């Protein structure tokens, strides 16, 4: 019957040529065994329906999956995508920001730099995300087809079959005290930005005077050589902030111990930058004179207000961060 021949053809055309004849004979024999002696078209259709889609049956003969990433590796595949893509994106964005800021020559305003970073960053974000997605998918597709094991159970992130003992390693995290990956990688990006700005403050934090459609440079806000005098303690602060961020990534939730570590770091940052601000030479004198004349006040009054306002902002940020850490830890 034509239906049987067409079905066998649909199966065998998807198989290696050297195996088609043997499988065709085997399949024809199987179909005939399933049919009664005097069969009709309706009974043939019932048998072929039972055998299923020719493409699926062919994949069973080939012993290869029809899907790109199957259930055995899918959970591990998605977990790695969620972990690696944000890391790759953040690292690329950090490199992009550092490249713009370190190579800054002073011929553009900070607003121009920010605009350029944002516009280029969107393209970088998409490019890196697509690249990582592609290569991880390729690797898992190869693993899927190279795995000759007949066990169909999904693998855990530890590359083994799930057992109830795996539940012992799971910590229940309240939604309001959880530390998201976005928060962690955002912290790393912020560290890279402020550190780069600190070591290039003379070029990045400047005062410009508008006039005739152009921005005329007046003076840098800070004396770069004074800021660089504190480089050892600044490197310590950067290292501690990175360590705390990694600790957050490991803990995945706010705890009392994490809140205490956060408090210690916030106090250290407050003390260090308060000491830098009260240094009488940290601000460029040309900047002080220009702003005091612009605001019709004395240079001493303007500098005192600037230092006091800066320290007040540092205290406010530290208090809010400390309070937020303990608040989440108590949930």
Secondary structure as GFF3:
##gff-version 3
##sequence-region A 1 331
A	DSSP	alpha_helix	2	12	.	.	.	ID=ss1
A	DSSP	alpha_helix	17	34	.	.	.	ID=ss2
A	DSSP	alpha_helix	41	51	.	.	.	ID=ss3
A	DSSP	alpha_helix	54	62	.	.	.	ID=ss4
A	DSSP	alpha_helix	71	102	.	.	.	ID=ss5
A	DSSP	alpha_helix	110	146	.	.	.	ID=ss6
A	DSSP	three_ten_helix	164	169	.	.	.	ID=ss7
A	DSSP	three_ten_helix	175	177	.	.	.	ID=ss8
A	DSSP	alpha_helix	181	199	.	.	.	ID=ss9
A	DSSP	alpha_helix	201	204	.	.	.	ID=ss10
A	DSSP	beta_strand	206	211	.	.	.	ID=ss11
A	DSSP	beta_strand	214	220	.	.	.	ID=ss12
A	DSSP	alpha_helix	224	228	.	.	.	ID=ss13
A	DSSP	alpha_helix	231	251	.	.	.	ID=ss14
A	DSSP	alpha_helix	256	277	.	.	.	ID=ss15
A	DSSP	alpha_helix	285	294	.	.	.	ID=ss16
A	DSSP	alpha_helix	299	329	.	.	.	ID=ss17
###
